[in-house]
Amino acid sequence: MAYETILTERTGDVLVITLNRPDRLNAAPPAMFDEIRDALDNLDGARAVLIQGAGRAFCSGADVASGALASADPGAATHAALSDHYNPGILAVARASVPVVTAVRGPAAGIGCSLALAADFCVASNTAYFLQAFVNIGLVPDGGATWLLPRLVGRARATEMMMLGEKLPAAKAHDWGLVHSVISDEQLEHEALALATRLAAGPTLALGMIRQGLGQALEMSLEQTMAMEADNQRTARGAADSMEGGMAFLQKRQPNFTGK
C-alpha cells in the first residue's frame, strides 16, 4: 500500500520505518498505526526493523487535533481508534518475527511512548524524553502502557510516570532501565542503525523466538516457561543457523548467519 504518514526504506537487511509528520512532531493519527502494522506484516526478507521519527521528535502522541477522534461521543471514538488502529499497531511491533529497534529524539509521549518501548531496544538521544501525560488532561494511559511500564521499571516508577504526568529525560530513563542507551543527538540514527544491522546479521529464527519467549514468559509459570524453551530449542536446533553456529564454534571463527 502507498503510505501517507510513514516512510519505509531498506538498508541492507534492515527495514527502516520513519514516522513522517515532522510539522506535527509526528503526532499519530490512527492511520499511522495502520501503516506501521502493514509495513511490519510485509517485511519482504528484512531481518530487523528500525523505527524512528522525522525531524526533532519521535512521536508526540495521538493526533487529537486532526479531527480523527472527534465525535458526538468522544469516548466511543477513542475506544474505536484504540481497538481498531493504535492497539493492533503496538501488537504488530510486539509480535514481529524479527528484532525491533526504536530511535527516540525529542518527545515520545502518550501512544508514542508505548510505541518506543514496545521494541526490543530503545535507543535515545540526549534530547529525548518519555511522557505519560494523560492524567494532565483527565485521561488514563493506553497503548499497553499500563502493561509495559511496570514490567520495565517496576510499579513505583510506573506509578510516578502515570500519576504525576511529568517528563522523564533520557538520562533518567536510562538509569531506570527504560532505554538501552543514550547517545548524542547527532549520532542517533547512525548508532540505532548500527544496532539494527548487528541484529539483522544474527540468527533470525532464534532472535524471533527469544523476543516472543520473553513476552510469553511474563505470563507463565516456571514450569510452563521451561516447556516453551524446550519447544523453541527443538525448533532452533533444526535450523541452518544453528548448524552454522556450531561449526563456527568448533572452527574458532565468526558465524555467518543467513536467517534460516
N, C-alpha and C positions, 0 to 999 in steps of 0.2 A: 504494500500500500504506500501511497505518497504521504509523507509526514509533513505536518504543518507546524508542530511545536517542538520537534526534536530534529537533530541531525544525526546520521549514522555514517560511520566510516570504518573500513577495515584497515588496521595497521598490523601487518603480519597476521598472526593468529588471534589478535585481539579485536573484538568488536567495540568501538568507541561510540557511546551514546552521549550526545551533548544536548542538554536542556537549552532550548534556543528561543528564549523570550527575554533577552538581556535588558530591554527597556522597562520590563516589569519585574526585574530581579528574579526572573524565571518563575514567577508565580504560576501555579499549575492549574489550568482548567481541567475538568475531568478528562477531556480528550488526550491530554498529555500522557496520562497514565495508561490509556488505551494504546497509545503509540509505543510506550515503553514495553508494555506487555507483548505487543505484536513483534517488536524487534527481538525480544528475548525468545519468542516462540519460533523465530526464523534465524537461527544462529549461522546456518549455512557453513558449518565446519569450524566456526570460531571456537577457540578453546579457553577463552577467558573474556570477560566483559569489563570495561571501564565506563562508569557513569560520571559525568562532570557537568558543570554549568557554564554557559557562555557569559562573558563579562565578569562583573565583580560580585556575583552571588552564585551559590549553588541552587537554592530554591527557597523563596521567602514564604512558602506555604501555598495553600489552595487559593485560587484566584476568585475571591468572592466578589470583587468589584466588576467582573466581566458580565455579570448577569446570569451566568450559568447555574447559579444556586438560588436565583430569585424565584419566588413562588408565593402564591397566596398562603401556602403552608410551608414556611421555610424549614421547619423540622423535617417534614416529609421529603422535601427536595434534597436536603443534606443527607438524609438516610439513604435515598436512592443513589446519590452521587458516590457515597462511600461504598455501598453494597455492590454497585454495578461497574464502578470505574476505579476509584482510588484503591480499595482493598484488593481487587484482583491484580492490580499493578504491583502492589507490595508483595503479594503472594508469588507473583511471577519471579520477582527478584529472589525471594526466599527459597523457591523451589527450582531455580535454574540448575541445569545439569553441569554447569561449569563454574569456576570461581568468579566472583564479582568483587570489583574494587570500586569505591567511590572516592572522588577527589573534591574536597569541600573548600571553597573560598567564600568569605563573607557569610551571610546567613544561611543556615539550614534550619528552617523554622516550620513548626506545625507538621504537615504531611511531608515537607521537605526533610525534616529531621528524621522521620520514620524511614524515608527512602534512603537517606545517607547511612543509617545504622542497620538497615536490613542486609547490607553487603557483608562479605567475609572480612574485608579490610576497608577501613575508613581512613583515608589519608587527608589531613587537614593542613591548610596553610596558616600562617601566623595571624591572618586577618579573619579566620573562621570563627564562628560561634554557633552554638546549638541552643534552640529556644523552644520551650513548650509554653506558648503564650495564651493558651486557650482560657485559662482562668481569668485573665485580664479582661476578657470580653464575655465572661459568664458562660463559657463552654467547657467541655471536657476533652481530654486527649483522645486522638483517634489514629487511624492508620496503623494500629498494632503497637502504639507507643506504650500502652499500659502493660503489654506482654514483654516488649523488647527491653525497656529501660531497667526494670528491676533485675532482669537476668544479666544485664551488662554491668550495672553499677550498684546493685543492691536496693532494697526497698527504701531505706532512709534517704539516699541521694535522689532516687527517682521521685520520691515524695517532695523533696525540696524543689526539683525542677518543675514539677507539675503544679504544686500548690502555691509557690511563690512567683512563678512565671518570669524568672529573671534570665538574662543571657548567661550562657556558660561558655567562657572563652576557650579557645583551642588548648592553651597550656593546661588549664584546669581540667578540661575534658580528657587530656592525655593522662594527667595524674590520677584521674578517676578510673582509667582503663576503658574509656568510651571510644577512643580512637587509637589507631595503630601507631601513627607518628605525626609529628608537627614539623613542617619544613617551611622554608621561606616562600613567600607568595610567588616569586619569580620562578621557583623550581617545582611548583606544584604539579603541573601537567607532566613534566619530564619524569619526576620521581614516581608519580602514580602509574604512568605508562610503563616504566621500567619494572615495577612490581607486577603489573598485569601481564607483561611479557614473560617475566620469570614464571608465573603461574601457568601461562599458556604453554610453556615448554615442559611442563611436568606431566605426570601420568594422569591424564584427564579423567579416566573412569574412576580411579582411586580418589582423586580430589573431589569429584562429584559425590561419591559415597561418603567421604569424610564430612562434607558440608551438610549433606542430608542427615547423616548419622548424628551429628552434633545437635541439630534441631530436634530430631526424634527422641534422643536420649533425655532431653529435658522433661519429657512427659512419661518416661518409662521407669520401671524398677531396674535394679541392678541385674536381676536375672533376665529380664526382657532385653536389656541393653547388650548383655553378653551374647544372647542368642542372635540378635541383629548383627553384631560384629562378626560372629561366626559365619552367618549367611553372606555378609559382604566380603569377608575374606575368601570364601569359596569362589565368589564371582571374580574378585581381583586376581586370584591365583590363576584363573583360566585366561587372563588377558595377555596380549602380546607384550605390553609394557612391563608386566611382572617378570616375564621371561628375560626381557632386555635388562631390567634392573638387576636380576640375579646374575646374569652373565657379566655385566659391568662390574659388579661387586667382586666376583671371582677374578676378573681380569685386571682389577685395580685401575679402572678408568671411569670417566663420567658417562652416565647412561644417556642414550639418545632416544627419548620417549617420543612416540608418534601419536599418542592419544587413542590407541586401540588396545 
